[in-house]
Amino acid sequence: MSQVATAVYAAGAVCWRVIGGRIHVLVVHRTVYGDVTIPKGKVDPGETLPETAVREIGEETGLRVALGVPLGVSRYAMPSGREKIVHYWAAHVTEKAVQRSTFRPNAEIAALEWITIKRARSYLSYEPDREILDNFAALVEQGVTDTFGVIVLRHGKAQPRGAWKGTDASRPLTERGVKQAAALVGMLRAWAPRKLVSSPAVRCVTTVAPLAAASTLSVKRDDGISQDAWEAGNDEVRRVIGKRVRVGKTAVVCSHGPVLPEIMREIALATGTPLGSYVSDAAELEVGGFSVVHLSSSNPSSGIIAIETHEPRV
Ligand SMILES: Nc1nc2c([nH]c(=O)n2[C@H]2C[C@H](O)[C@@H](COP(=O)(O)OP(=O)(O)OP(=O)(O)O)O2)c(=O)[nH]1
């Protein structure tokens, strides 16, 4: 009987910052291999890829980062013959994070180096890494490097309508829904949301409550994105989304299945993005699932830069 070796999953980020008016990226010189790569590492058991990317950047470089735009997936066969699949994001590194880095050369990483994209391209040891860097370079050329995310979240699994005697808005999460809410914490923190907006319905507020507690943010309840308002035809999705796009801080917006298409539509309209399946598919979320819609900080009306959709883990 032949054995098929399973792929090894990993995640990392093209870390970038502006030095002397020019974008520089971070490459790592690895001690054992003597090669130059984009920082990344293997998924720990039970961890999601966005969490892995943030943890690995922290461990390898001492830098605390939040994820930006997804930059694609590289695949290669390791010398052992096993396939490696690596998911990458862009990650803006603040000056504060650089100052706080505790990096010391170690058995894994001999040195960190901040260099221009052109130089990084010539230093990187492997073609798959160069392709990921090229994806980042394309964003730089379009002038959309600085981004923020609107994280459109569908509440976790709730008690069915028929089985609940109280008002629809007071329907609680099921046990699975509570587990989904807990599992969202680590994952959503990878994008470091700075604002949490939720429909006032219990199933939505309790979906974001663990995240609020872990990130010491309060939940802003807004009836404009409630299902009751939507069913009555007096929702205010445009106002809620317009504000998120104007403010330009990464935010979680937690709402209901039927309201999500309207939320995605308003993000597209507010940013001058043509409507299409790319936009509407992002609203097709399972309970506890979310889409991160990446927008330009310097020019939000330049359209949606990227959308990534994540299934619930539970
Ligand atoms: N980082 C990287 N390594 C590659 C690529 N192509 C390629 O053959 N390698 C080689 C270098 C090593 O000999 C071998 C394993 O390196 P690796 O970076 O995938 O795996 P690792 O377990 O050492 O490191 P990590 O995933 O925990 O960060 O694969 C590539 O595109 N990127």
The ligand as a Tripos MOL2 file, in Angstrom:
@<TRIPOS>MOLECULE
LIG
   32    34     1     0     0
SMALL
NO_CHARGES

@<TRIPOS>ATOM
      1 N1         11.1020   29.4180    2.2980 N.pl3     1 LIG1
      2 C1         11.1880   28.7210    1.1510 C.ar      1 LIG1
      3 N2         11.9470   27.5800    1.1370 N.ar      1 LIG1
      4 C2         12.0310   26.9000   -0.0220 C.ar      1 LIG1
      5 C3         11.3560   27.3630   -1.1780 C.ar      1 LIG1
      6 N3         11.6120   26.4770   -2.1970 N.ar      1 LIG1
      7 C4         12.4080   25.5100   -1.6670 C.ar      1 LIG1
      8 O1         12.8620   24.5350   -2.2670 O.2       1 LIG1
      9 N4         12.6790   25.7670   -0.3470 N.ar      1 LIG1
     10 C5         13.5200   24.8780    0.4820 C.3       1 LIG1
     11 C6         14.4300   25.5170    1.4900 C.3       1 LIG1
     12 C7         14.6250   24.3900    2.5020 C.3       1 LIG1
     13 O2         15.6820   23.5250    2.0600 O.3       1 LIG1
     14 C8         13.3300   23.5990    2.4230 C.3       1 LIG1
     15 C9         12.4250   23.7660    3.6220 C.3       1 LIG1
     16 O3         12.2870   25.1540    3.8830 O.3       1 LIG1
     17 P1         10.9200   25.7530    4.4000 P.3       1 LIG1
     18 O4         11.1380   27.1790    4.6630 O.co2     1 LIG1
     19 O5          9.8080   25.4120    3.4510 O.co2     1 LIG1
     20 O6         10.5990   24.9060    5.7220 O.3       1 LIG1
     21 P2         11.0800   25.0130    7.2390 P.3       1 LIG1
     22 O7         10.3840   23.9150    7.9490 O.co2     1 LIG1
     23 O8         12.5630   25.0470    7.3040 O.co2     1 LIG1
     24 O9         10.5870   26.4250    7.7410 O.3       1 LIG1
     25 P3          9.1500   26.9480    8.2650 P.3       1 LIG1
     26 O10         8.0930   26.5050    7.3080 O.co2     1 LIG1
     27 O11         8.9200   26.4400    9.6360 O.co2     1 LIG1
     28 O12         9.3440   28.4330    8.2260 O.co2     1 LIG1
     29 O13        12.6500   24.0270    1.2410 O.3       1 LIG1
     30 C10        10.5910   28.5420   -1.1330 C.ar      1 LIG1
     31 O14         9.9890   28.9900   -2.0980 O.2       1 LIG1
     32 N5         10.5350   29.2040    0.0590 N.ar      1 LIG1
@<TRIPOS>BOND
     1     1     2 1
     2     2     3 ar
     3     2    32 ar
     4     3     4 ar
     5     4     5 ar
     6     4     9 ar
     7     5     6 ar
     8     5    30 ar
     9     6     7 ar
    10     7     8 2
    11     7     9 ar
    12     9    10 1
    13    10    11 1
    14    10    29 1
    15    11    12 1
    16    12    13 1
    17    12    14 1
    18    14    15 1
    19    14    29 1
    20    15    16 1
    21    16    17 1
    22    17    18 2
    23    17    19 1
    24    17    20 1
    25    20    21 1
    26    21    22 2
    27    21    23 1
    28    21    24 1
    29    24    25 1
    30    25    26 2
    31    25    27 1
    32    25    28 1
    33    30    31 2
    34    30    32 ar
@<TRIPOS>SUBSTRUCTURE
     1 LIG1         1 GROUP 0 **** ****
